Amino acid sequence: MFNGIGVAVILICVFGSFMMSGGNIAVIARALPHEMLAIAGAATGAFMLSNSTSTIKKAWAGTLMVFRGPHWRESDYRDLLSMLFSLLLLFRKGGAAQIENHLDDPKASSIFSAYPRLLADTQLIDYICDYLRMMTVNLEDPHQLAEAMEGDAERHHAEELLPAQAMQVMADGLPALGIVAAVLGVIKTMNSIDQPTDILGAMIGGALVGTFLGVLLSYCFVGPIASKLQHIIDSDCKPYIIVKTAIVAHAQGAPTQLAIELGRRMTPSDFAPSFTELEAAMQEKQNQLQLAKAA
């Protein structure tokens, strides 16, 4: 909703102020198609030339994500902490033999399958399973586990940021591409230097539309989209920090509830469940596990 309002405010204020000051919107309307073709076409071609196919696809998906909002919701963070509680509690009480079946096939696991939204995030599930499986072997130094998990999370974050960085590079180049389009318009105008003054004025005005569009697209559209995408990616990578904190605390011998509490403290403030809410959710999952064993 706010994205649409922002776009409307930009267009109304920019073009409205131009018309209120006596500007002729018809000059911009006539020049807009070919100037936009030159700028947007050159920007798209340069973007394709400078990025891999994977980054291009992720950039398109990221643009859609900007208008949909972050993938992770408040309930997802609570579910993640509850799922980690169930896994770590089972690990502590039953050992490697009890948890291996859940790690080998998460889709068939009663713990993982209870959280379908989390299970759909295959990269995060693989991250959890890989490091819990690593703990089933004789891991003597939890610090090595912490370093490995941190490095893995940083690699994932860096890869996810590539589309936002590529879009920011495009935003930085759009003003220059606007100048390119404007120069082409000036060349066209100079080729018609024998025309009357009113025709030359319209042609020069049309050429300047290129510079205007380059700056407008850069600072009011592509740049803000790239910036918001980066914020969303930063937010959606927080679960890896939560998982790392909880698993490392568990590996260091902390009680399961304390390990989960430490993970909760890594949750973004806007989405973090309260201590009471998390305690109630963990108690509910613990009761469900006991009922499942009794059955």
SVG drawing of the C-alpha trace seen along z (x, -y; Angstrom):
<svg xmlns="http://www.w3.org/2000/svg" viewBox="-2 -32 39 77">
<polyline fill="none" stroke="black" stroke-width="0.4" points="0.0,0.0 2.7,-2.5 4.6,-1.7 1.7,-2.7 1.2,-5.9 4.9,-6.7 4.8,-6.3 1.7,-8.5 3.2,-11.2 6.3,-11.3 4.4,-11.6 1.8,-14.1 4.4,-16.4 6.9,-16.3 4.6,-16.7 2.0,-18.7 4.6,-21.3 5.8,-21.5 2.3,-22.2 1.5,-24.6 4.5,-26.7 3.2,-27.0 5.1,-24.1 3.7,-22.4 3.3,-18.7 2.8,-18.0 6.5,-18.6 7.4,-15.8 4.6,-13.6 5.9,-13.8 9.5,-13.2 8.8,-10.5 8.5,-7.4 11.8,-7.7 13.7,-9.1 12.5,-6.3 13.3,-3.8 16.9,-5.0 17.4,-5.2 15.5,-2.1 16.8,-0.1 20.5,-1.1 20.1,-0.4 18.5,3.0 21.2,4.0 23.9,2.9 22.3,4.7 22.2,7.9 25.8,7.4 27.2,6.9 25.3,9.6 24.9,13.4 21.6,15.0 21.0,16.0 21.4,12.4 19.1,11.1 16.4,13.6 16.8,12.7 16.7,9.0 13.3,9.5 12.0,11.6 13.5,9.0 11.5,6.2 8.3,8.1 9.4,8.7 9.7,5.0 6.0,4.6 5.0,7.7 7.1,7.0 9.4,9.2 8.9,12.9 9.3,13.4 6.4,12.5 6.1,12.2 4.5,15.7 7.4,17.2 10.0,16.1 7.9,17.6 7.5,20.8 11.3,20.9 12.1,20.6 9.5,23.3 10.8,25.6 14.4,25.2 13.2,25.8 11.6,29.1 14.7,30.2 17.2,29.3 15.0,30.8 14.8,34.0 18.5,33.9 19.3,33.4 16.9,36.1 17.2,38.7 20.7,38.1 21.8,38.5 19.8,41.7 16.5,39.9 17.1,36.8 18.8,38.4 15.6,39.5 14.2,35.9 17.4,34.5 17.7,37.1 14.1,36.4 12.7,33.1 9.6,33.4 8.7,36.6 9.6,35.3 6.8,34.6 8.7,31.6 9.6,29.9 6.3,30.7 4.4,28.9 5.8,25.7 5.0,25.7 6.1,22.1 9.5,22.8 9.8,26.1 9.4,24.3 12.6,22.3 14.9,25.2 18.1,23.2 17.3,22.5 16.2,26.1 19.4,27.4 21.3,25.0 19.7,26.3 19.9,29.9 23.6,29.7 24.8,28.3 22.7,30.4 24.0,33.4 27.5,32.1 26.7,32.1 25.8,35.8 29.4,36.7 32.0,36.1 32.2,32.3 34.6,31.3 35.0,27.6 31.8,25.5 33.9,22.5 34.6,24.3 30.9,24.8 30.2,21.1 32.8,20.0 31.5,22.4 27.9,21.4 28.8,17.7 30.8,18.1 28.0,20.0 25.5,17.3 27.7,14.5 28.1,16.3 24.4,16.8 23.8,13.1 26.4,11.9 24.8,14.0 21.3,12.8 22.6,9.1 23.9,9.4 20.6,8.3 20.2,5.3 23.8,4.3 23.3,4.7 20.2,2.6 22.0,-0.1 24.7,-0.2 22.0,-0.6 20.5,-3.5 23.9,-5.2 24.3,-4.9 20.8,-6.2 21.7,-9.9 24.6,-9.4 22.3,-7.4 19.9,-10.4 22.7,-12.6 23.4,-10.2 19.7,-10.5 19.9,-14.3 23.0,-14.5 21.3,-12.5 18.5,-15.0 20.9,-17.9 22.6,-16.2 19.1,-15.9 18.5,-19.6 21.8,-20.8 20.9,-18.9 17.8,-21.1 19.5,-24.4 17.8,-26.1 14.3,-25.6 12.3,-28.4 12.9,-29.3 9.7,-27.7 10.6,-24.3 14.2,-24.4 12.9,-25.3 10.6,-22.3 13.4,-20.0 15.8,-21.3 13.1,-20.9 12.5,-17.3 16.2,-16.6 16.4,-17.8 13.6,-15.4 16.3,-12.7 18.3,-14.2 15.2,-14.7 14.1,-11.1 17.5,-9.7 17.7,-11.6 14.0,-10.9 14.3,-7.1 17.6,-6.9 16.7,-8.8 12.9,-8.3 12.4,-4.7 15.4,-2.4 17.5,-3.7 14.8,-3.5 13.8,0.0 17.4,1.2 17.6,-0.3 14.4,1.3 15.3,4.7 18.6,4.6 16.7,3.9 14.3,6.8 17.2,9.1 19.0,8.1 15.8,8.8 15.1,12.1 18.7,13.3 18.2,12.7 16.8,16.3 20.3,17.7 21.7,15.6 18.9,16.9 19.6,20.5 23.4,20.1 22.9,18.5 20.6,21.2 22.6,24.2 25.9,22.9 24.5,22.2 23.2,25.8 26.6,27.1 28.2,25.2 26.0,27.0 23.4,24.4 19.9,25.6 17.5,25.9 15.2,23.1 18.2,20.8 19.6,21.6 16.2,20.6 16.0,17.5 19.4,16.4 18.1,17.0 15.0,14.9 17.2,12.0 18.6,12.1 15.2,11.6 14.4,8.2 12.7,6.0 9.6,5.5 9.0,9.2 10.4,10.7 7.9,12.6 7.8,11.7 9.4,14.1 5.9,15.1 4.7,15.8 7.7,17.9 7.5,19.8 3.8,20.6 4.7,21.7 7.5,24.0 5.3,25.5 2.7,26.3 5.2,28.0 6.6,29.9 3.1,31.2 2.6,32.2 5.8,34.2 4.8,36.0 1.4,36.8 3.0,38.1 5.3,40.4 2.4,41.6 0.4,42.4"/>
</svg>
